């Protein structure tokens, strides 16, 4: 298939102030909705054509939800909005002195520019973790985690090496925030209720789930009671919680 080369964004100048929003996460979407009845032209740029509800990525990673349950197309969400335009592309340069941005699909001027690009995974300087772990920030990441979990179990089922079999069934989750706690809990539910039925030949008592947190408690930023209850719940389900570690 020939490479598609686009040299312009095909957005007409309506004579209204143009607000360009870079990023269709929670911040970008809320701003676009807030500007619905204002006399402005809104242009949303994102590298994907959909919004991902990130708090439920762990559900996709553990087969609790299908991807279409947490993915919402931008065009469908804003189908009834006047003077709203979505373009799938990446911003490559910003020229504030010219009120102009360059993107992978062409350049466009703006009156107001809002950068709502979100964040990347913070490994806090732990190079070995960054090099050897799987992050979970996008729907693609969640699918990769899910596929790895299932593939490892299939391989474990076929190996004759007990040590290799055991390692394929063990999981280490780095970070005791909401996502880490939810992922550890979901894996423990699979261990107890799903995997024993789907993989009868494997002894699930060998499946270990480790949750590693550098701080003194889980769910930093939430109440002490929530932190204690979360740890109690996880440990009751067999999750090995490692704090200050």
Secondary structure, DSSP 8 states (H G I E B T S, - for coil): --------------SSEEEEEE--SHHHHHHHHHTTTSSEEEEEEESSSEEE-GGGHHHHHTTSS-GGGTEEEHHHHTTT-TTEEEEE--EEEEEGGGTEEEETTEEEE-SEEEE--------TT-HHHHHHS---SSHHHHHHHHHHHHHHHHHHHH---HHHHHHHT-EEEE--SHHHHHHHHHHHHIIIIIHHHH-TTS-GGG--EEEE-SSSSSSTTS-HHHHHHHHHHHHHTT-EEE---
